[in-house]
Amino acid sequence: MENRNLKQDLAQLDAILKDQGISRRDAMKMMGLSGAAFMVGGTEAEAASELKASGAKGHVLIIGGGLAGMSTAARLRSSASDVQITVIEPEAASCSYQPGQTLVGAGLWDKSEILYKRDDFVPSDVKIIKEKAVKFDAKNNTVTTDKGTEVKYDMMVIAAGVKLNYAAIKGLEGAGEAYSSGDNRALVSELNAKGVSSIYSADGSEATWANMQKFIAAAKSGKKVKGVFTHPNTPIKCGGAPKKIMYLTNARLKEAGARDNADLHFYPNGGGMFGIKDYHTAIVKQFEREGFNWSYKHNLVEVNNGTAIFDNHGKAKGAWDEDLEEYATITTHKKVETNFDFLHVTPPMKAPDELGKSEVGSAKGWIPVNKETMQHVKFPNVFALGDIAAVPMGKTGGSARKQYKVVVNNVISMLESGSIPATNAKYAGYTVCPLITSIGTVMLAEFNWASKKLGSGTNAAMTTLLDPTQERYIWWLLKFYLLKPMTVYGMLAGKA
């Protein structure tokens, strides 16, 4: 498979759009991506025009050098040249393109196409500490690393991401906890030993494709096979990914002429396909069309010798409460076992313990922030964004693309005046999920705090004509060709 880069992607996209009679500029308007002008052919000045120059001074410490953290560092450097910026990030591959792991897992991209080095994206005059932050003393504005380095700060931004908690599933304890980025070969070895695939790391995605091919070959040989796909009982990054990999398995089975021999079954912990009714309804129709099976309120609790074991939970009427004059509600549990030939596990996810259990954490582990300003609820000189932030929704790259601009503006305001003006832009809860439904179609689900369905590319006038619940080829072009360069050359430069 050819190695993709920005020029190759855009040249191929232009050729495809030309066949459709659409210019790249018009496509960008339809997709609502005018803010990424620099990436798609605009000038650096145009892309940076909304940045506000500031004479603020002080030291900003950023915990985490992944997409959210490094984008924040880049934008802050462009906005406030006199601010001292330090990023603590131990992982050399922290800037790898994680949304591409789904495509690797289906054999559409190679693992090498999503791997990017942290050190290639450190902005000029930004100090990088290649250690792990392990102790947080927010009362004294200090952080200590695993190597004993103590760092004092005026403002701290936490963008440390989440950990994949495979150890919470019985039978997968040996897989332990891990981050998506980095060397996860030992993790994958443990998962493979139990017949488990998981696209939540680059190594895991590569193994998923290998396992998927064996699954497809078995179906093609005439064997009746079952594929099981799970969604856990915790918040997760990219909530659509558990369904995306099933849709792509379905597409690959169709390609091989083996779909009739495969039962594809989705087991989500929740009681629906999506938190927004319109998208839920659209996905159910897609599932019915493709002949998928699904069982709500099933949480994977154990993997044992080719069997996936679920806790099928529900609610039932309990005893009569004389004081409240109503029946109590009790939670029911039923053990459900199913054999599998291919099992894709989306692991439970959590904040790293050194953060979640620290004074900047919360009872649930996430970093508690004001959902509009991203400012910590206890420590006004601390902000958080990305997957680790305790906001009602927003564990996607599209959410981070909105959040980091808000954080930079508010950090600068705090450095300048010690407060956040009411006129500063607020994070409105924007989240986007490009839900791959086949090789060549995507449903671009966009929504906000109010669980309000948004028209795809809501900033563009043309998109009022596009129903966001419909699967479209143009959204596939966005997912397959544009989102990676927009992220790598746009967000990580602090521009998109």
Order of alpha helices (4+ residues) and beta strands (2+ residues): alpha-alpha-alpha-beta-alpha-beta-alpha-beta-beta-beta-beta-beta-beta-beta-alpha-beta-alpha-beta-alpha-beta-alpha-beta-beta-beta-beta-beta-beta-alpha-beta-beta-beta-alpha-beta-beta-alpha-alpha
